[in-house]
Amino acid sequence: MGSPRQYFACSLLIIGRHETTASALTWALYLLSQNLEVQSYLRAEIRSQIPSPTSTATPAAPLEDYLDSLPYLRNVTNEVFRFFPPVPITLRMAGENTTLGGHYIPKGTIVVLSPWAINRSKKVWGPTADIFDPDRWDSHKEGKEDASNYDFMTFLHGPRGCIGKDFSRLEFKALLAALVGKFEFNEVLGENGERKEIAIKSGITSRPENGLSLWVRSLDGW
């Protein structure tokens, strides 16, 4: 039997990862249902590069290699995680007296970190910070000279950053590719054609308070 620390780490990966990935996937379909051009472009890339799930041919490479080779899938993934970080707020306690941004932080102080606020900050992301735009990732690179790694805080950073970041990205890409490659998603509008407002329920993760209704149509040809 492993140690309590090992047990906790395994539980975090197995249970917590599913919750955050499910939240991210919900918001991805919500955003794509409102941005049909993005959805169509993503589907075209997926279908042109990834073998059909119904194909009997042996894939030329592992699925991970296919997913990592799709630039637009990468852009959409990053933008979904930026726009709707699954964990919008987290807390940290100062283990010793320290400073943060020039401010003195006494030992024991609770510091609130908000990936949601940072990821949508116009100071960081410019005037289009509140717009879902996967193309921004063609020019934005984490760690570039005029940017900070802390511009994008969905997975946090440093020694207490998300230990499942890479796996979560891969899992999300695989699920999104399978769904968008096979189905078309459209938003459900109001009686007069107006867009319905979605109330967000916050907890450990953020999700639609009353669920998410979408029109889903199965597509042929893949």
Sequence and secondary structure as in RCSB ss.txt:
>XXXX:A:sequence
MGSPRQYFACSLLIIGRHETTASALTWALYLLSQNLEVQSYLRAEIRSQIPSPTSTATPAAPLEDYLDSLPYLRN
VTNEVFRFFPPVPITLRMAGENTTLGGHYIPKGTIVVLSPWAINRSKKVWGPTADIFDPDRWDSHKEGKEDASNY
DFMTFLHGPRGCIGKDFSRLEFKALLAALVGKFEFNEVLGENGERKEIAIKSGITSRPENGLSLWVRSLDGW
>XXXX:A:secstr
   HHHHHHHHIIIIIHHHHHHHHHHHHHHHHHH HHHHHHHHHHHHHHS  TT  S  SS HHHHHHT HHHHH
HHHHHHHHS SS  EEEE SSSEEETTEEE TT EEEE HHHHHT HHHH TTTTS  GGGGGT  TT TTS GG
G  TT  GGGS TTHHHHHHHHHHHHHHHHHHEEEEE   TTS      EEESSSEEETT   EEEEE    
